[in-house]
Amino acid sequence: MDVKGNVGRLTRAIADSEIQSLLDQATGTFRQQAAELIEQFAGDPPTAQKTNDLENNLYEQLRQLGCRLIQAIFSLLQPEPQDTPGTVSFRGKSHRRIRGTTIRRDILTRFGKISLIRARYRRGRRGRTIFPLEILLGIEDGCTPAAASRVGQQFAACGSSQGRTLEMIADQMGTNIGTEKLRRIVATLAGDMQPHGQQARVDKLMELIEKARKDGKKPVLSVSRDGVALGLAPWSFFEMASVACVSVIAGGKKLGTVYLGRVPETNQVTLSSELTDLLEATIRRCGDHIPEIVYVSDAGKVETAYWRNTLSKFFVDGRRIKITRVVDYYHAAERLTTIADALKFGKDKAKRKKWLEHARWLLLQPGGHGRMLRSIAAMRKLYGYKRSGCDDAEKAERYLRRYHRFMDYAGMKSRGYPIGSGVVESACKQIVSERMKLSGMRWKKEGGQHAMTLRCLLLSGVWEAVYEKWLLSKPAVDDLINLETA
C-alpha cells in the first residue's frame, strides 16, 4: 500500500506520566466499583443468586474498564491538527488535510463501542475522505482488528448464523451492531484474508509432513473433492457448491487436513485452480522428498474430469509427479447394493444380504475385483434381474468394470492409502451443511463465498496464521509519512 506524506506527524508519543495518570484514573474507578460489589456479596451469607450477581457484575465492570482504557489510549495517539502533515498520498493519490478533527462514536472493540477523535484527509474537493489514525490502528468498517477476528470466527463457527453472531457481540462485547455493519466486516475479512490462505495451508501441510517423518512414518498426501447442494437466494433453488481437502496420512491415520470451498460455479473451475495451486506449492516445498500422493473421489463427472485433465498428467516445474487414483470404496459398494436389489431373490432377504456381504468382501481382497464380477455374472445367470431394476443394475455393472483399475483396494490399503472419501464427505458436512444449510438459510453467491472462505480457514487450523499475515500487510507509520521530510 503506497502511502506517503510531506511534513508533520500522524501520531504522537504517549508519555509515561500520561500512561500512569490514565491507569490511576481508570483503575481507581474500577477499584471503587469492585469494592462495592464485593462488600455487598460478603455482607451476608452467600447464596446462589448473590454468587451469580457478583460474577456477572464484576465481568461487566472489567469490560467497561477495558473499554475506557482502549478509548483513552487510542485518543492519546492523535496529535494536534496543526502538527499533522498537510497532504498524504494514499494508494497513489494525494489527499489534503481538512481543518479540525472529527469524532467517530461507533468503533467496535472487544470491550464494546468506543469513540475516537481523528484528523481527516480528502481527495480533492469531493473525493474520498480517509483517517490516517484509523488506518494505523487497523480499524476497518468501524471495527478494531481484535474485534473483527472474534466476529469472523463466530460467524464461521459450526451452527452459527448472522443472528447468533449479533447475539455474541451483544453478550461478549456489551453492545449491538446492525446486520449491514456485520456484513461489511465479514466481507472485508474474507476478501483480505483469502490471499494469505494458500500459503498458510502449505505451511500447515508441511508441518504435518515433517511431523510424520519425525515419528518415523511415511507420509501420504490424500487429495479429495466433492460437491454438495447449496440453497441460493432469491429464488430458493439449489446448485452444487464444491469442496476439496488435502490430508496428511501416516501409518493409516489422518494427522490433519486443510480445506477449500467454493459456491456453485460451472464445472467448478475456481476450486480446481485453487486445488492445483495448493498441490504445486506443497510439492515445491517438499523438494526432492515428495510424499506419495493419492486422489480419492467418486467417479462423478467433475471429479473424473479433474483427474483426466490435471492429475493424471501432473507436472511441476517440468517434473512429472505420480498421483494414484482411488475410486471411493463406498460408492463402489453402493453399486453392489443396486445390483443386489435388482436380482430376483424373491422374498429371501437373507440370501440377498449374504450375497451382498460376500460381494463387498471380495472387493476388498487381493485380486477380488475379478472374482466379484464373476460372482455378479453367476448370480445374474442364476436369478436374473427384475424388469424394474434392470437398467440401474446394468449401469452399476458398467461402473464397476469401467473403473476397475482404480479399485485395487487391498493394494491401496497395503501401501497406507485411504480407500474411502470420508474426509471430503465430512468436509461437505462441516463446511456447508453444519453452517450454511440451517433452517431457512439461502445465500447469495457473494455472501456464501465469504462464509465458505472463513469457514475453511477456521477448519484448516490456519486462522491465526492467516490473520497475523493480514495484519502485518497493513500500513505502518513508515508507510504513512515520509520521515526524510518530516
C-alpha positions, 0 to 999 in steps of 0.5 A, spaced: 500 500 500 503 506 497 502 511 502 506 517 503 506 524 506 510 531 506 511 534 513 508 533 520 506 527 524 500 522 524 501 520 531 504 522 537 508 519 543 504 517 549 508 519 555 509 515 561 506 520 566 500 520 561 500 512 561 500 512 569 495 518 570 490 514 565 491 507 569 490 511 576 484 514 573 481 508 570 483 503 575 481 507 581 474 507 578 474 500 577 477 499 584 471 503 587 466 499 583 469 492 585 469 494 592 462 495 592 460 489 589 464 485 593 462 488 600 455 487 598 456 479 596 460 478 603 455 482 607 451 476 608 451 469 607 452 467 600 447 464 596 446 462 589 443 468 586 448 473 590 454 468 587 451 469 580 450 477 581 457 478 583 460 474 577 456 477 572 457 484 575 464 484 576 465 481 568 461 487 566 465 492 570 472 489 567 469 490 560 467 497 561 474 498 564 477 495 558 473 499 554 475 506 557 482 504 557 482 502 549 478 509 548 483 513 552 489 510 549 487 510 542 485 518 543 492 519 546 495 517 539 492 523 535 496 529 535 494 536 534 491 538 527 496 543 526 502 538 527 499 533 522 502 533 515 498 537 510 497 532 504 498 524 504 498 520 498 494 514 499 494 508 494 497 513 489 493 519 490 494 525 494 489 527 499 489 534 503 488 535 510 481 538 512 481 543 518 479 540 525 478 533 527 472 529 527 469 524 532 467 517 530 462 514 536 461 507 533 468 503 533 467 496 535 472 493 540 472 487 544 470 491 550 464 494 546 463 501 542 468 506 543 469 513 540 475 516 537 477 523 535 481 523 528 484 528 523 481 527 516 484 527 509 480 528 502 481 527 495 480 533 492 474 537 493 469 531 493 473 525 493 474 520 498 475 522 505 480 517 509 483 517 517 490 516 517 489 514 525 484 509 523 488 506 518 494 505 523 490 502 528 487 497 523 480 499 524 476 497 518 468 498 517 468 501 524 471 495 527 478 494 531 482 488 528 481 484 535 474 485 534 473 483 527 477 476 528 472 474 534 466 476 529 469 472 523 470 466 527 463 466 530 460 467 524 464 461 521 463 457 527 459 450 526 451 452 527 452 459 527 448 464 523 448 472 522 443 472 528 447 468 533 453 472 531 449 479 533 447 475 539 455 474 541 457 481 540 451 483 544 453 478 550 461 478 549 462 485 547 456 489 551 453 492 545 449 491 538 451 492 531 446 492 525 446 486 520 449 491 514 455 493 519 456 485 520 456 484 513 461 489 511 466 486 516 465 479 514 466 481 507 472 485 508 475 479 512 474 474 507 476 478 501 483 480 505 484 474 508 483 469 502 490 471 499 494 469 505 490 462 505 494 458 500 500 459 503 498 458 510 495 451 508 502 449 505 505 451 511 500 447 515 501 441 510 508 441 511 508 441 518 504 435 518 509 432 513 515 433 517 511 431 523 510 424 520 517 423 518 519 425 525 515 419 528 518 415 523 512 414 518 511 415 511 507 420 509 501 420 504 498 426 501 490 424 500 487 429 495 479 429 495 473 433 492 466 433 492 460 437 491 454 438 495 447 442 494 447 449 496 440 453 497 441 460 493 437 466 494 432 469 491 429 464 488 430 458 493 433 453 488 439 449 489 446 448 485 452 444 487 457 448 491 464 444 491 469 442 496 476 439 496 481 437 502 488 435 502 490 430 508 496 428 511 496 420 512 501 416 516 501 409 518 493 409 516 491 415 520 489 422 518 494 427 522 490 433 519 487 436 513 486 443 510 480 445 506 477 449 500 470 451 498 467 454 493 459 456 491 456 453 485 460 455 479 460 451 472 464 445 472 467 448 478 473 451 475 475 456 481 476 450 486 480 446 481 485 452 480 485 453 487 486 445 488 492 445 483 495 451 486 495 448 493 498 441 490 504 445 486 506 449 492 506 443 497 510 439 492 515 445 491 516 445 498 517 438 499 523 438 494 526 432 492 522 428 498 515 428 495 510 424 499 506 419 495 500 422 493 493 419 492 486 422 489 480 419 492 473 421 489 467 418 486 467 417 479 462 423 478 463 427 472 467 433 475 471 429 479 473 424 473 474 430 469 479 433 474 483 427 474 483 426 466 485 433 465 490 435 471 492 429 475 493 424 471 498 428 467 501 432 473 507 436 472 511 441 476 516 445 474 517 440 468 517 434 473 512 429 472 509 427 479 505 420 480 498 421 483 494 414 484 487 414 483 482 411 488 475 410 486 471 411 493 470 404 496 463 406 498 460 408 492 463 402 489 459 398 494 453 402 493 453 399 486 453 392 489 447 394 493 443 396 486 445 390 483 443 386 489 436 389 489 435 388 482 436 380 482 430 376 483 431 373 490 424 373 491 422 374 498 429 371 501 432 377 504 437 373 507 440 370 501 440 377 498 444 380 504 449 374 504 450 375 497 451 382 498 456 381 504 460 376 500 460 381 494 463 387 498 468 382 501 471 380 495 472 387 493 476 388 498 481 382 497 487 381 493 485 380 486 477 380 488 475 385 483 475 379 478 472 374 482 466 379 484 464 380 477 464 373 476 460 372 482 455 378 479 455 374 472 453 367 476 448 370 480 445 374 474 445 367 470 442 364 476 436 369 478 436 374 473 434 381 474 427 384 475 424 388 469 424 394 474 431 394 476 434 392 470 437 398 467 440 401 474 443 394 475 446 394 468 449 401 469 452 399 476 455 393 472 458 398 467 461 402 473 464 397 476 468 394 470 469 401 467 473 403 473 476 397 475 483 399 475 482 404 480 479 399 485 485 395 487 483 396 494 487 391 498 493 394 494 491 401 496 490 399 503 497 395 503 501 401 501 497 406 507 492 409 502 485 411 504 480 407 500 474 411 502 472 419 501 470 420 508 474 426 509 471 430 503 464 427 505 465 430 512 468 436 509 461 437 505 458 436 512 462 441 516 463 446 511 456 447 508 451 443 511 453 444 519 453 452 517 450 454 511 444 449 510 440 451 517 433 452 517 431 457 512 438 459 510 439 461 502 445 465 500 447 469 495 453 467 491 457 473 494 455 472 501 456 464 501 463 465 498 465 469 504 462 464 509 465 458 505 472 462 505 472 463 513 469 457 514 475 453 511 480 457 514 477 456 521 477 448 519 484 448 516 487 450 523 490 456 519 486 462 522 491 465 526 496 464 521 492 467 516 490 473 520 497 475 523 499 475 515 493 480 514 495 484 519 502 485 518 500 487 510 497 493 513 500 500 513 505 502 518 507 509 520 513 508 515 508 507 510 504 513 512 509 519 512 515 520 509 520 521 515 526 524 510 521 530 510 518 530 516 
